[in-house]
């Protein structure tokens, strides 16, 4: 009657409690049932009820698995373990493993009971103790009970040996110093016939190798023969129902033995040679039409690649991976691709034989396989196969998923840049990528393309024609539009007149109006992209000079942006309109083709940009002083290193002895276009100004370096550059209404002439003049002498100074420097030292010129100015 009245008394059966809990419809009902049951169990524990102790413990374990606290029953576990009967011990040990872990202090109390049970005559009780010790053994328990476990490894019963081996693994992990105690016992277990004992022994040997180098050497000497025998026997054994999995005898033992062989053979040529034959046998005899067989073959490949295997065996392993790639199971193909990426470092030629299959995986429906295959293809590319591989990838780019285009485009661009077979092939591939996936091409990629086109004069006509056709067909690709409008602006006359036609080209008919139409369409289509629209405006400005009949139309197009809300576009529109309308006489000189871009210098800058973050941390003092630069539309961005940093003059301190210039990570093309790049002005001066050379000439977004004294609101930039062109005073008045240069009064030089720079081919001398009453101002007359036997052409002189110095360069007397000192070029520099008397003048210079059409560059630092400047 009591049980009927109280269904949750300590005498309730486990199944009845489970049924009651499962019948609960809400969590609150379940908590109430568990609460009442726990109260009944507590009452039974306090009363010392021994009849239902094992039943209460079973209930507590179920309640524990539901997530409710059961700590009050821990001591009951110890009492059950100390009981004499097997049923009580079984429930006690099960509760011990569930309710406690190795961090519980209560566990210390069970060590003695474990020791007694490990020495028990009943093998099942011994098995319970070994199982519990293998699950919750702490380091202290391991040291105390290791001798008993070691002794049990010699027991006659296979199940006891197996459990003792697994318990030994836990002991070795907890206390690696005990590894030497189990070495000989583990080696002897490999002679057993029982597969359960063998697989446990192999796992124990593997753990011993990880724990101790001494054990590793011991097992190499004493276990290798036994492992080969085990693998041979299990491979050649007949059908055994108790071990058969899909027609393969004990694949789990296969795999464990192969892993141990890999551990023993790694870095040991003798061991590797000993196991080569058995690995070849297993690799060739194992069937691959079942998953169990594939698991064994994969482990064979892992082992072959991990040991000092022969080249023939490695080829066999890579061929197995090639077969995996043809499997319909995605998991098998994925692991094969992973393993081939490791194998390519070992035997590239063998992996190359499966190139076609790997390429097919790039087109797989599974995104993980596609990405892994693409990475593998990238590793396979070399000088001999780059063209066919690139063609396959570009062809697939046309039909690939949108989600995959970004990864595929990045890899194709990287391959083309890494292996530029010839410039024409490079351009063809890049133009096709821009046409198919221009929206996914990163900025530095199309910047590099523009730099290459600038240097490939023989392909400029071909490029502009191809880009024009691509622009008409694929005008929605942003990067393509940017490259195309740049080319049309620079080489528009080549497009219209079919200049520099290649043999494979067919002439196309493009009028001047058609070229303007293409740029106008791009300008209107990308109304939200400031960079693209800015490039379109620059292109239109240049076309107004290339195609004079279209000037009026271009002026109308440009004028449409005068009221643009983006300041950058508004300023360009106003200034470009002024150039087109009011300065026809100088427009052709002002808008001539951009000079050839320094490809080597750009590559250095591009490489440096990848480490910009690290560099900024390491060279914190060199960060541009002043406020943070702003984008044209007012959006703040991290401060880039200013152009003056190229010459290492960004600090106030006087430069020390000449050293290699520090390249700034600023974007090269952005510099040329004047988009988004700013430089800090001197302290107390005007806001930050652009240092871009072309923008200086156009007075767009920056204060120009001018041929005349600074006006009241003029703040010279930190670096100045001039190109010797026919310049009239009208250039100064172009936009700002500045007056023409006024000559400084002649005075006798008060300072000695110095040789500022001299190399094997060039000498630069400076002479100095000062105006009375203005000690901080100095006029420097630079004389350039060619010491070589070849004439220098396209001669350009550049100079950079610290921010406390203002610098203005006048045009050079000539752009040609005669050979062998038969004449010289002169140029005037005006400098203002704002800290005169505190800091001396300092300057870095750079000279570029051409010798027989080849670009040359020389640079250095000047620190030998006379005192008082």
SULURWO-V275936 format. One line per field, one symbol per residue. ss: DSSP state (a for helix, b for strand, c for the rest). phi: phi as a letter, one per 30 degrees, with the letter a starting at -180 (. if undefined). psi: psi as a letter, one per 20 degrees, with the letter a starting at -180 (. if undefined). Layout:
BEGIN
ss=???
phi=???
psi=???
END
This chain:
BEGIN
ss=caaaaccccccccaaaaaaaaaccccaaaaaaaaaaaaaaaaaaaaacccccaaaaaaaaaaaaacccccaaaaaaaaaaaacccaaaaaaaaaaaaaacccccaaaaaaaaaaaaaaccccaaaaaaaaaaaaaaccaaaaaaaaaaaaaacccccaaaaaaaaaaaaaaaaacaaaaaaaaaaaaaacccccaaaaaaaaaaaaaaaaacaaaaaaaaaacaaaaaaaaaaaaacccccccbbccbbcaaaaaaaaaaaaaaacccaaaaaaaaaaaaaaaaacccccaaaaaaaaaaaaaaaaccccaaaaaaaaaaaaaaaccccaaaaaaaaaaaaaaccccaaaaaccaaaaaaaaccccaaaaaaaaaaaaaacccccaaaaaaaaaaaaccccaaaaaaaaaaaaaaaaaccccaaaaaaaaaaaaaaaaaaccaaaaaaaaaaaaacaaaaaaaaaaaaaaaaaccccaaaaaaaaaaaaaaaaaaaaccccccccccccccaaaaaaaaaaaaaaccccaaaaaaaaaaaaaaaaacaaaaaaaaaaaacccccccaaaaaaaaaaaaaaaacaaaaaaaccccccccaaaaaaaaaaaccaaaaaaacaaacccccccbcccccbccccccaaaaaccccccccccccccccccccaaaaaacccccbcccccccccbcccaaaaaaccccccccccccccccccccbbbcccccccaaaccccccccccccccccccccccbbbbbcccbbbbbbbbcccccccbbbbbbbbbbcccccbbbbbbbbbccccbbbbbcccccccbcaaaccbbbbbbbbbbcccccccccbbbbbbbbbccbbbbbbbbbccccccc
phi=.ddddbdcddcddeddddddddddcbdddddddddddddddddddddidcdcddddddddddddddjcdbddcdddedddddddddeddddddddedddbbddddedddcedddddddcddddddeddddddddcbdcddddddceeddddddcddddddddddddddddddddbeddeddcddddddddcdcddddddddddddddddddadddddddddccddddddedddddcdddbedcdbhicdhdddeddddddddddddibddddddcedddddddddddcdbdddddddddddedddccddddddddedddddddedcdddddddddddedddddddcbddddddcddddddddcddddddedddddddedddbddcdddddddddddedcddddcddddddddddddddbdeadddededdddddddbddcddeddddddddddddcddcddddddddddddddbddddddddddddddddbeddddchdhdddddcdbcbddddddeddddddddcdccdddddddddddedddddbedcedddddddddcdcdddeeddddeddddddddcbddcddddcdeddeddddddddddddddcdddddddcedddedjdddbdecjddbedddddddecibdcddddddebddcdddddddeeddicicbbdcdeicddebdcddddddchciadddbclddddccbdddbbbbcdbdccededdebciddddcddddbddcbddbddaabdbbbbcccbbbceibddcbccccbcbdcdccdcchdbcbbbbdddccbbcddddacccddhidjbccacbcbbcdbdjcbddbacbbbbacbhicdbbbaabcbcdddjd
psi=hghhhnikriipqghhgghhghipirhggghgghghghghhgghghikoihkghghhgghhghghijqpkhijghhghhhhirhqggghghghghghgirriiphhhhiigghggghhjqhohhhghggggghihjprgghghhjgggghhiijqhphhggghhghhhggghhhnhijhhhjghhghhhiirhphggghggghghghhhhhphghghghhhiigghgggghgghhiqapohiipoljpomhgggggghghhgghiojohggghhjgghghgghhhpqjiqhghhgggghggggghiamrrhhhhggghhghhhhhiqiphgghghggghhhhhhignhghhhhkgghhhhhhjqhphgggghhghgghhipahhjhghghggghghhhjrqhhihgggggggggghhhmngrhgggggghhhghhhlhiipqghghghghgghhimhijgggghgghghhhhhliioghggggghgghhgkhhhghjlqlprhiqpqqoprhhgghgghgghghhlhioggghghgggggghhhhhnhhjggghhgghiijhjqiohghggggghhhgghhilhhjgghhkrqqqpqogghghghghhhikhgghhghlhijqprarpqqrhjjpqrqprprhhhhjlkirhqpqbqprpqopqjqpghhghikojprqqrqpjbrrpqqjpgghghilojrpqprmrqqahjpoqriqqqqpnroprihhhjghikqrrqpqqqpqppiqqpqohqpaiiqppqpqqqqppimhippppoppppoirjppprlpppqqqrrijpppppqqqhqjpoqqkjmrrpqqpppqooilpigprqqqqqppqrqokippqpqraqojkqqqi.
END
